[in-house]
Amino acid sequence: MQILVTGGLGYIGSHTSVLLLEKGYDIVVVDDLSNSNIEVLDNIFKITSKKPAFEKIDLKDKKAVSKLFQDYTFDGIIHFAAHKSVNESVNYPEKYFSNNVGSLENIIDEIKLLENPINFIFSSSCTVYGQADLMPIDESFPLKEAESPYGQSKRQCEEVLKSLHDSGHSFKNITLRYFNPIGAHPSALIGELPLGIPENLVPYITQTAIGKRECLTVFGNDYETADGTCVRDYIHIMDLAEVHITCLEKLISSNDDSLFKVYNVGTGKGTSVLELIHIFENVNDIKLNYKIGERRKGDVVTAYADTSKIKEELNWSTKNSLKNALKSAWNWELNLNKDE
Ligand SMILES: NC(=O)c1ccc[n+]([C@@H]2O[C@H](COP(=O)([O-])OP(=O)(O)OC[C@H]3O[C@@H](n4cnc5c(N)ncnc54)[C@H](O)[C@@H]3O)[C@@H](O)[C@H]2O)c1
């Protein structure tokens, strides 16, 4: 089985690539390195002793995508590649629509030419729910006007996939709405590697703990939550990687040539920013320099998943603890800085 992994050198893609190789899949990693590093390929090799095929392609380039589909035959596609910075998307919305939606459309144009139904997994995000009225969030909740062009681009991608399904084209799709992935591979050879100032909380925490950043600012402690800080559903990256294997197996084994499913992927548990900081401090025996700042524009207050659909239909749930995730994130940061 040959699987195309777009964005396979990025954070979630690299961890999933490792599991795919360990499960015996052949993979073709496509990445334009706009938010990743070619060394990740070597580290995937160090972990798995397998070197995946790699193509440095910008998926916005329609001709290059056509050639990719001429050069290889794929049994499945896991489409991670996208820009993901919520803040950047506010300043450069067009960059987000052209890459996130445009790249998907280029791939879909090739899918339409295939004879057999392809197995397709799409990376969506809980941002499509905006600030939901109730918690936990289940998949039937309305998709609200997204808070950012990034969220809006994910929503548009979901619509593009739905249109393909509704058109009657044979195509098996699972869309995964990720909550908040954190942590790193237990080897500490791959992990989240933000270029520039991290936007996500955990890389900011680890970079502050190691001294790269002076102080972590907690954006607001006057929200209507137990301790006043925002609440998120943090999922260990190894659990998130694993769910792609479960979904791929489901798609491959299904006889329904127009299977079309959407699942939340989270733990089902909300954790506040302050709780997360304190767990990080305790498990790693570190005192973190942090301060309380103003609320940040665009942050939803609370978001955690109802995970019953994926549990019932795919018998999948998370295995790793938050403590384990925060330990692995710290080990990854230590490993990144071991020579400095
Ligand atoms: N990390 C999160 O918190 C999170 C949460 C919800 C959803 N997602 C989604 O999951 C997916 C993967 O996220 P991630 O955290 O691994 O991001 P990432 O930035 O680490 O990985 C994305 C990879 O795609 C590549 N890429 C981007 N545009 C490309 C293009 N046009 N052609 C080829 N390669 C391209 C980048 O170089 C990068 O290696 C994204 O679609 C993202 O929107 C991420």
PDBQT file of the ligand as one rigid body, heavy atoms in Angstrom, charges set to zero:
ROOT
HETATM    1  N1  LIG A 401      -0.920  21.764  15.091  1.00  0.00    +0.000 N 
HETATM    2  C1  LIG A 401      -2.142  22.145  15.407  1.00  0.00    +0.000 C 
HETATM    3  O1  LIG A 401      -2.353  22.700  16.476  1.00  0.00    +0.000 OA
HETATM    4  C2  LIG A 401      -3.294  21.846  14.479  1.00  0.00    +0.000 A 
HETATM    5  C3  LIG A 401      -4.603  21.876  14.982  1.00  0.00    +0.000 A 
HETATM    6  C4  LIG A 401      -5.665  21.628  14.124  1.00  0.00    +0.000 A 
HETATM    7  C5  LIG A 401      -5.430  21.337  12.771  1.00  0.00    +0.000 A 
HETATM    8  N2  LIG A 401      -4.148  21.329  12.307  1.00  0.00    +0.000 N 
HETATM    9  C6  LIG A 401      -3.936  21.044  10.884  1.00  0.00    +0.000 C 
HETATM   10  O2  LIG A 401      -3.131  19.893  10.777  1.00  0.00    +0.000 OA
HETATM   11  C7  LIG A 401      -2.300  19.979   9.624  1.00  0.00    +0.000 C 
HETATM   12  C8  LIG A 401      -0.868  19.747  10.024  1.00  0.00    +0.000 C 
HETATM   13  O3  LIG A 401      -0.526  20.689  11.027  1.00  0.00    +0.000 OA
HETATM   14  P1  LIG A 401       0.927  20.740  11.660  1.00  0.00    +0.000 P 
HETATM   15  O4  LIG A 401       0.778  21.233  13.045  1.00  0.00    +0.000 OA
HETATM   16  O5  LIG A 401       1.642  19.482  11.414  1.00  0.00    +0.000 OA
HETATM   17  O6  LIG A 401       1.555  21.918  10.773  1.00  0.00    +0.000 OA
HETATM   18  P2  LIG A 401       3.035  22.080  10.225  1.00  0.00    +0.000 P 
HETATM   19  O7  LIG A 401       3.173  23.469   9.729  1.00  0.00    +0.000 OA
HETATM   20  O8  LIG A 401       4.021  21.598  11.227  1.00  0.00    +0.000 OA
HETATM   21  O9  LIG A 401       3.038  21.052   8.988  1.00  0.00    +0.000 OA
HETATM   22  C9  LIG A 401       2.490  21.374   7.738  1.00  0.00    +0.000 C 
HETATM   23  C10 LIG A 401       3.511  21.006   6.692  1.00  0.00    +0.000 C 
HETATM   24  O10 LIG A 401       2.978  21.294   5.393  1.00  0.00    +0.000 OA
HETATM   25  C11 LIG A 401       3.978  21.907   4.618  1.00  0.00    +0.000 C 
HETATM   26  N3  LIG A 401       3.278  22.729   3.617  1.00  0.00    +0.000 N 
HETATM   27  C12 LIG A 401       2.524  23.830   3.807  1.00  0.00    +0.000 A 
HETATM   28  N4  LIG A 401       2.053  24.298   2.635  1.00  0.00    +0.000 NA
HETATM   29  C13 LIG A 401       2.504  23.458   1.656  1.00  0.00    +0.000 A 
HETATM   30  C14 LIG A 401       2.377  23.402   0.252  1.00  0.00    +0.000 A 
HETATM   31  N5  LIG A 401       1.696  24.317  -0.431  1.00  0.00    +0.000 N 
HETATM   32  N6  LIG A 401       2.982  22.393  -0.405  1.00  0.00    +0.000 NA
HETATM   33  C15 LIG A 401       3.693  21.456   0.253  1.00  0.00    +0.000 A 
HETATM   34  N7  LIG A 401       3.853  21.461   1.590  1.00  0.00    +0.000 NA
HETATM   35  C16 LIG A 401       3.277  22.452   2.290  1.00  0.00    +0.000 A 
HETATM   36  C17 LIG A 401       4.839  22.698   5.594  1.00  0.00    +0.000 C 
HETATM   37  O11 LIG A 401       6.155  22.907   5.117  1.00  0.00    +0.000 OA
HETATM   38  C18 LIG A 401       4.823  21.790   6.821  1.00  0.00    +0.000 C 
HETATM   39  O12 LIG A 401       5.911  20.888   6.808  1.00  0.00    +0.000 OA
HETATM   40  C19 LIG A 401      -2.567  21.348   9.014  1.00  0.00    +0.000 C 
HETATM   41  O13 LIG A 401      -3.502  21.195   7.978  1.00  0.00    +0.000 OA
HETATM   42  C20 LIG A 401      -3.166  22.134  10.152  1.00  0.00    +0.000 C 
HETATM   43  O14 LIG A 401      -4.010  23.156   9.700  1.00  0.00    +0.000 OA
HETATM   44  C21 LIG A 401      -3.078  21.562  13.128  1.00  0.00    +0.000 A 
ENDROOT
TORSDOF 0
